[in-house]
Amino acid sequence: MSRLRTLLEWTRSVVHVLCGGDRRRTVLLMWRRPRGLFQPYGTTQENRYPGLFRLLRQGLDDVPQTRVLSFGCSTGEEVFSLARYFQLARIHGVDVDANRIGACMRRWRREGHDPRLSFACAGDVSQEVAGSYDLVVAMSVFRHGALSRTPINCSTWIRFADFDRAIDDLARVLKPGGLLVILHSNFRFGDTGTASQFDCVRLRSVQISPIYGCDDRLIPGMPGDDGVYRKRQAPTA
């Protein structure tokens, strides 16, 4: 049965490559596995989380000095949606796939070269300056579509150790008092070594993703802790 499933998946992958489009990009990403890849699927849509976007706008000043990072921005719908809520802030989109960043840039040019918006192809934020963002969003990034079948171990697709490192670096580029948003993750933010630097602002009440622990093993029935977290201010001397 496992051989048949493998053959079917391989055949499906070849068909997707031949057909082109985002499915082709997804298959090529899974084959290449670039450094920093978690979710290979680029599924996204305009204004996907309106209630959350309104909450974030209420919690942050919309001024030219405000900086927002969309980590794993796919083809840019999240960046362009946030730009409608934050009309003065600067918004930077990062994605591991150069083809999706190319789609972001084509839309950016079509829609008037908004100088507040920028994009880069990267699987991490190691090149970003520490403490440079007021808001970092990572939505449907720290997960993998294959885990919807709830395998016992997730390490074939994604690993907690990589998640832990990625979260640590996202926290590094966030200003004290800044907001970190994580949605649809297959890992718990609270299990990371960085979680102690944050206070929970809003915890998501519905969990739709299987959760894996620090050992990459499935934790049946474990609720996730997706939500909005605020980085604590540095203690005064």
N, C-alpha and C positions, 0 to 999 in steps of 0.2 A: 504493500500500500504506500509506503514511504517513497519507494522508487517511482511509482506512478505519479505521486504528487510532485516529486522533483521534476519529472519529465514534463508534466503539465505546466509547472511554473516556468521552466526553461523555455518551453514553446510559447507561452504567453509573453515572456520577455522579448523573444525574438520578434513576435508580431508587433509589439509596442514599438520596438526600435524601427521597424520597417514603416510603421504608420506615421511616425514623427509626432510633433507636438509635445505637450508636457509629459505624457506617458513615456515618450522616448527619453526626455531629459531625466525622468525619474530612474529609468532602467540604467542609463549610463552612469548616473550618480552612484547607484548601488553597486555597479561593477567597479567603478573607480575608487569609491570610498575615500574621498579626500579627507584630510585631517580636519576635524571639527564637525563632521557630518553626524547628525542625529536623525532627524526626519527627512527622508529623501523625497517624500511627496510634497508637491507645491500647492496643495489645495488652499484656496483663499477666496475672499470675496470682499466687495466694498462694504464699509461700515458694518463689519461683522459683529462687533460688540458695542452697540450704541449706548447701552446703560453704563457699561464700564468706561467708555470714552468720556461720557458726561461726568462721571465720578472723578476721573483723573483731571479733567479740566477744572472742576471745582476745587481740587486739592493743590493745584499749581497755578502760579501767576503766568499769564500769557503775555510775556514781554520779549523783546528781541534777545535778551540775555538767557532766556530759558532754552535748554538743549534737551532734546528727546532722542533716544536711540531705539530703533526698531530692529531687534536682533532676530535674524531669520525672516527677513521681510518678503521672501519669495518674489513675486512679480510686482510688488509695490503697492497693492491695494491698501494695505495697512498704513503705509506712509501717507498716501494721498488722502485717506480718510481722516487720519490724525490732523492733517494740515487744515481740515475744515473746522476742527474743534479748537486747534491752537493756530490762530491766524497771524501771530507775530513770532512765535517760537521757531527755532531752527530744528529741523528733524532730519536725522541721518539713518538711512537704511543699510543694513549689512546682510549679505546672504552668501552661503558657501558655493552657490552655483553661478558661474559667470554668465550663463545663458539667461538666467532669470534676472540678474542685474542688468543685462543688456535690454531686456523687456522694460525694466524700470526706466532706464535712460531714454528709450524711445518714447515712452509715454511722457516723460518729463519734458522732452523737446517738443512734442506735439502740443502740450498744454501750457507752453509759454516760458519755459526755463525759470521756474520759480527759484529765486536765489536762496530761499530758506531751506530748500530740500537738496539733499546730496545722497549718493549711493556708493557702496564699495563692495567688491567681492572679497570676502574673508570668512574663515571658519571660526574665528575668535576675535577678541578685542585687544589683543596684545599690543597693537600699534596705537591704541587710544590712550590719551593722557589721563592719569589718575584724577579722580574727583572732577570730571568734566561734564557729567550729565546730571540733570535734575530728574529724569524719568527714563527707565529702561524697561522695555516690554519684550517678553519672550513667550509668545503665545503659539501653542501647537508646534513647538520647536523640540523640546526635550522628550521625544517620544518616537515610536516607530510603528507604522501601520501594521507590520507583521505581528505585533504583540496583541492585536485584537483577538488573536486565536489563543491567548493566554498560555504560551509555553512556560514550562517550569523555570527555565533559565533564559534571561534576556541577552546574555553576553555575546551571542552570535550577531546581534543587531546593534545594541547599544550597551554601554557599561556605566555603572554608577560612578566609578572613579573618574571617568571623563566628565560626567555631569557635575561632580563635586568641583573639579578644576574650573569648568566653565562658569559655574555660579560664583566661585571665588573671584574670577577675573571680572565678571559683570559687577560684582560688589565693589571692586577696586575702582572702576571708572565712574561710580555713582558718588555724588556729593553727599556729605552728611545731611540728613534730613530729606534726601531724595527718595523716590519711590521705585520699587522693583515689582514688576508684575509677571507672574508665571501662571499659565493656564494649560490644561490638557497635558500635563507631564506624567510620564510613567514612573517617576521617582518623587520622593517627598522632599520638599525644600528643607523641612525641619531636620532631616537626617544629615544635611551637609555641615561641614565645619564652619561655614560662614553664617549660618542661621542665627547664631547668638548675637550678631551685630545688628539684628533687625527686630522691629516690633510689628506685629500683625495689624494691619489697618482693616482689611476685609478678607474673610475666609470664604471660599466658594462652597456652597452648601451641597451641590450635586457633583458626584464623582462618577465619571463615565469611563475612565481609563484604568486598566489593571495596574497595580502598584508593585514595584520591585524594590527589594531592600538593598542595603549596602553590599551584600554578597551576590547581587544580581539575580536573586531567586524570588519567585513570585510569592507575595504575601496575600493569600486568599482572604477576601473580606476586608482588607485594610483600606480605610478611607484615605484619599489624597489630601493634600493641604494646599491646593492651588489657591492663589489669592494675590492681594496687594500688600506689600511689606515696605515699611519705612526704615531707612538706614539711621541708626542712632547717631546723635551728635557725639563728637569726641568729648570725653570727660575733661572738665576744666581743671587746671592745676591747683 
